[in-house]
Amino acid sequence: MKFLTEYRQPELVAQYLAEIKKAVTRPWQIMEVCGGQTHSLVKNGILNMLPPEIQMIHGPGCPVCVTPLNLIDKAVFLAQEKDVILCSFGDMLRVPGSQKSLLQAKAEGADVRILYSPLEAVRLAREKPGKEVVFFAVGFETTAPANALSVLQAAQLGVRNYSILPSHVLVPPAIEAVMDDEQSNVQGFLGAGHVCTIMGTEEYYPLVERYHIPIVVTGFEPADLLQGILMTVRQLEKGEAKLENQYSRVVRPEGNPEARKIIAQAFEVGDREWRGIGNIPHSGYHLRPEFGAYDANIKFDVDIPKAKESEECIAGLVLKGIKKPHECPQFGKGCTPSSPLGAPMVSSEGACAAYYHFSQAVSEMA
């Protein structure tokens, strides 16, 4: 398959590894922002292949993982108490709220459905005009166009029984939050290639200048990641701080103008609460006031009190890159994918889930 098998070739991987080992002369700490990159690093054994001088730090790049606890509680409340049809992507169903997950609510009789696109939820609302349909709109900039389009389509068609519960978070403010954290030792970043496919690369230049750090926009296959690490290491070794694009076969500086236009039509930027991290200014998308009729927060006006996270879960430290999943006392014991304490053990992009499922890699690192 074009642009896939080429980036999994053992010879190419070996070449990049050799170049990394030749280039590195001192310890460096590099954060991959995206959870998909984390899974690829662990699954493909790349963490074990890298020279010991390079430490990969796993970032907060899992939107399911950082969805606030009270927002999950709100979704559960809407499904159980407001008798709505609650729709979302599959990962969200098993993420624990303060009392239960959406999957548990479904088991108790709530109408909770897994969909692959918010446009399916709009169609469902048209098919069932007597029921309110709410789509739990979770994601980074990558999924924002489809969620925005669902609202625009519902408005155009006059579908009034559809709304979204938005939980969109943005990557550049998350990088700022990591760099401003006193406990952070990150010296360079692998940027999330799929986000930049939508948004382009312009937003990252101010971060490079402000923090004097290399940011290399990187893909997800083994060769992508190793080339991105090599590019970052070469900058660090030279004392440089530049924005580079390893994922140039997909990412353009301007991103996807049409997708960005759709996002801007439906959303505006505002503050957002990140589970395990706290409030990050200007880090999320909120529906514009003119689309308030499609905002489940406004339509249902439900006040869900803020609940405390499990004291046994260190998900916040994992999401900020301060701790590794296997450093949690509950990892694989009191916290497993079937009985999670925190979201990173559930999501397909969660660092804890990656370490759990690829336990051989973890045992070799520990």
Buried (B, 14 or more C-beta within 10 A) or exposed (E): EEEEEEBBEEEBBEBBBEBBBEBBEEEBBBBBBBBBBBBBBBBBBBBEBBBEBBBBBBBBBBBBBBBBBBBBBBBBBBBBEBEBBBBBBEBBBBBBBBEBBBBBBBEEEBBBBBBEBBBBBBBBBBEEEEEBBBBBBBBBBBBBBBBBBBBBBBBEEEBBBBBBBBBBBBBBBBBBBBBEBEEBEBBBBBBBBBBBBBBBBEBBEEBBEEBEBBBBBBBBBBBBBBBBBBBBBBBBEEEEBBBBBBBEEBBEEEBBEEBBEBBBBBBEBEEBBBBBBEEBEEBBBBBBEEBEBBBBBEBBEBEBEEEEBBEEBBBBBBBBBBBBBBEBEBBBEBBBBEEBBBBBBBBBBBBBBBBBBBEEBBEEEE
